[in-house]
Each structure stands twice: as C-alpha cells, then as structure tokens.
C-alpha cells in the first residue's frame, strides 16, 4: 500500500463516512438496549465480532496468535476494552446520546494529557494546550449542566470513565510491544478477552434479555459488522494509508454526528449549553489532533 502525504477526496469521503458510522453507533446502542441487557449485548458484540475477525484473518492469512512479548499487554488491553464498553453501554441506558457522545469522544483529550507526561516526543504545543482546555471545558459543561430532564449524572460519569479506558487502550498500543503487531491482532485480543469478562459481568446485572424484537437483533448485527469488526478495521486501514494526525483530526465529527442524530432520530431535548459543550469539545479535538 502506498502511504500518502495528504488526504485525497477518497480519504475525506471515507473519514466522514466512518465518523457518521461511529456517531450512529451511539443511537443503535441506546435503541438496542431496549431488547438486550447492556452488558450482555456488549458480550454478544465482542463474541460475534471476534468470529467475523477470525474468518477475515484466516482468509487474509494473518496470524492469530500474538508474540510472547505482547501477550500480557494484549490481555490488559482486552480488560480495558471490556471495562470501556460495559461503562459505555450502561451509560447509554441511563443518559442521552448527546451527553454521552460529547463526553465519550473526548478520549483524545485525556490521551494527549497522558502522553504529554509519559512520552517525551508528545509534549503539548501552545495550540494543542488551548485545544485541551477548550475540550475539557466542554466536558465540564456537559457533566454539570443539568437543565434537561433526560440527562443522568451517573450515566454521564460512566461515559467519562469509558473514555479514560479507551485512552488507556490507545496508550498501550502506543508505548508497548502491541505497536509492533497488526491492527487485526490488536483488535482480536481485545475482543477475545472482553467477551468472557462481559458475560460474567452481565450475570450480575439482571435479566439478559429484555423485550427482544427483530429490530434489536438487526441493531446487534450492525454493532458486530459495521462497528466492532469492519468499522474498526477500516479506521486502522485509513491510519496506515494517510498521515495519522490528519486522520485523527476527523475525530471531532463523531460527537457532532451523534448529537445531531440523537436530536433527529430520538427527539432528544438539547439545551443551548449542550450545543456549546459540543462546539468546545469539537474545536478542542481539532486543535489537539492538528499538526
């Protein structure tokens, strides 16, 4: 694959489509929670996506097993993956898509802050520091603005911890031997480790099935194919094809799409302060990822 030095029209369209896909993901999770218990659905998603990924890797002749030096870090990434989505799926059972998305997609903010202290080459420039402050202010507003009756503080806090778990995974991939294995192997270890953990966690959360209808099964299938397997792989592929910083700069679109879709599809009540929080987080993400 020829690595490009800029993003062409294909890259722009693909990145916007993926951001829209990830934004729609929040809607699908919240809707599918009506049929499946959140943790059990997360378990089914990991298990199903793991099977799809194994078939894909078999066809592509990609090794299943990690090098010994990566095993412990792969297992740890899987634990964080299980925690991330147990928190996110539960959060979307409690709070609105708009609030959860703004907070959850602030992950690059926390990752940038951690890397500033952990990796000498990742020091924050003045521009990125301004972006960090803007995004943190947006998250603060989303957390503590309680004007609408649809939001839930516990759900919002769970979304924040889910973002921190996501940042932990990204950090592991950045500074451990996981950086030397393929994206498929990275994703596979997270899916394989998370599925049994999520299953065990779901047993203590309540009834595994709620009012399951065919539309909820479609939502689960969307999660498996469009997000947890080929959605993530498409993102990894674009990261290899185009400059990482330019690809990452499109991440600000995901919470924008999620909030708009929550407003349009779910008829969520969105106060002016939530639009303000979205604008601050989106601007902050853009500045943090911009070189």
N, C-alpha and C positions, 0 to 999 in steps of 0.2 A: 504494500500500500504506500503510495506517495503521500508524504506528510506535507500539508500546505502551510504557507506562512500567513495566510489570511483566510477569512471566511467568505466563500463564494455564495452565489444565490442558493445553490442546493443546501449548503450548510445553514443558511439563515432560515429557510423554509423548514428544514429538518429540526432545528433547535426550537423554533416556535411551536412546531407540532408536538415535540416532546414536552415542552413546558405546558402546553394545553392539556396533554395527556396526564401529566402529573397533577395539574390543577383539578382536572375532572376526577382523578383518583380519590380526592377527599370527599367529593359528592357521593361516589359509589360506595365508599366505606360506610359513610353515615347511613345511606339508604339500606345497604345490605345488613347493617346491624339490626334491622327490623326482623330479619329472618334467622340470623345466626348470632349466637353469643360472641361478642367481640374477640375474645382471646381464642375461642375455638375457630373462628373464621381466619384469624391470623395464622393459626396452626395449619389449617387446610390449605391456605395460600402458600405457605412455605413448603409443605409436603408436595403439593401439586406442581409448583414452580420447580422444585428440586427434580422431579421426574422429567419434566419438559427439558430442563437444562442437561440432565444426564443423556437424554436422547440426542440433543443437539451436540454435545461434546463427543458422543460416540460417532456421529456422522462426520464431524469435523476432525476426528482423531486427536482430540485434545485429552491429555492425561487427566484421570480422575483424582489421583492421589497427590497430596501436597508433599514437597520436600520436607525432610525431618526438621530442618531449621525453622519451618513455617508453621508446624503443627500447633504448637501452643498458642501462637498468635491468631491462627485461624479459628481455633476453638474459642478464644477470648472474643474475637470479632463476632462469632456466632451468638455468644451470650449477650453482647451488647445489641445485636440485631433483634434477638428475642425481646429484650427489655424495651428497645425503641418502639417496636410495633405493638407490644402489649400496652404500652403507655398511650401511643397514638390512637389505636383502635378504641381504647376505653375513653380517651378524651373526646373523641367524636361521638361517643354515646352520650356524653354529658353536655358538651358545649356546641357552639355553632361552628360551621365550616370556616366562616370568615375569621373568627378569632383564632381558632386552632391553626389555620394556614399561615396567618401572619406570624404567629409565634414559632411554629414548627420550621418554617422555611427561613428562619433567622439563623439556621445552623452555621452558615459560613462566617457569621459574626463571631460566634464562640470559637470556631476553629481558628480563625485569624488571630484571635486573642491568645489562644493556647500556643500557636506556632510562634507568635512574637517572642514568647519566653523560652520555648523549647527548641527552636531551630534558628541558628544564627542568621541564615540566609533569608528568613521570613520576617524580618523586622518591619513594623508598620511605618509606612511613609506618612507624611503630614496628610495627604489626600485620603489615604486608607484609614487613618485615625479619625478623620472627620466623618467618613462613611460609617465607621464603627460606632461613633457617638450618635449619629442620626438613627441608625438601625436600633441601637439599644434604647433610645428614647421612644421609638415606635413600639417596641416590645413592651416597654414600661406602660405606655398609654393603653395598649391592648389588654394588659393584665389588670390594670387598676381602674379602667373606665367601666363603670357598672350601670350605665344609663339604660341599656336594653334589658329586657326580662328574659331573653333567650340564652344569654351567656351564663356560664357557670365557672366560678373561680377555680374549683378543683380541676375541672376539665382543662382550663387554660394553663394551670400549673403543670399538669401531666404533659401537655403539649411542649412546654419548655423543657422538661426533663427528657422527653423523646428527642428533641433537637440536640440536647447535650450528648445523648447516647449515639446519635448519628455522627456528631463531631468526633466522638471517641473512636468510632469505626474508621472515619476518614484519617484520623491521626495514626492509627495502627497501620493502615495501608501506606501512609506517607513515610513513616520512620522505622518500620520493622521489615523483616525479610518478606512480608506479604507483597511489598512493592516489586519483587522480582518474579512473581508468578503471574499467570494470565488472569484477565478480568473474570473469565468463566470459572477458574478455580477459586478466586476470591469469593465470588457470589455463591458458588456451590457449597463451600464450607459454612457460610453464614446460613444458608437455607437448611442444610442437613442438621446443623447443631441446634438451630432455633426451633425446628418443628417439634421434637420431643419435649423441649422446655416449655413451649407454649401449650402443648397438650396437657402437661402436668399442671401448669398454672390455671388452665381453663377448668379443670376438675373442681377447683375450689372457688370458682366464680359464680356458679349457678347452672341452670339448665343450659345444655349445649345448643339445643335448637329452640328457637322461638316460634314465630308464625311463618314457617318457610313456605315461600311460593316460588314458582318458576323464575320470576324476575330476579329473586335474590340469588338463585343459582347462576343466572347469567352474570350478575354482579361479581360473584365469586370467580367465575371463569375469566371475566375481564381482569380481575386482580391477578390471577395466575399468569395469563398470557401477555396482556398488554402492559403490565407493570412489573411484577416480580421476576419475570424471566426476560422476555424480549425488550421490554421497556428499559430495564437497567442495562442490558447488553447494548442496546442502541446508543445509550448515553456514553458508555465506555468506548464504543467504536468511534463516536464523534470526538471524544477526548484524544484518541490516538491519531485521528486524521487532521485535526485542526489545533492551533495553539490553545493550551489548556486555559489560560487566563481569559481568552476571548470566548471560549465555550462556557466557562463558568459565569461570565458576565450576564448570560441569558437567564441565570437562575432567578433573577428578580421578577421574571414574568410568571413563574409558577404561582406565587401567592396572589398576584394580580388576577390571573385567570380563576383561581379558586374562589376568591371573594366575589368576582363578577358572576360566576356560575352559581354560587350559593344564593346570591341575590335573585338571579333569574329563575333558576330551577326550583330551589327550595323556598323561595319567597322569604328569605331571612331579613330581619329588620337590621339595617346597618346605619348606625348613627354617624354624624359628621366626624366625631372623634375617631371612629374606626377607619374611615377613609383617610383621615390624617395619619393614623398609625401605619396604614398600608403604604401611603406615599413615602413616609420616613424610612420604613424598612426597605422598600424597593430602591429608593435612592441610595441608601446606605450599602445595600448589596452590590449595586452597580459600581460604586466608588471602591469598595473593598476588593472586588474582582478585577477592576480595571488596572491595566499597567500603563 
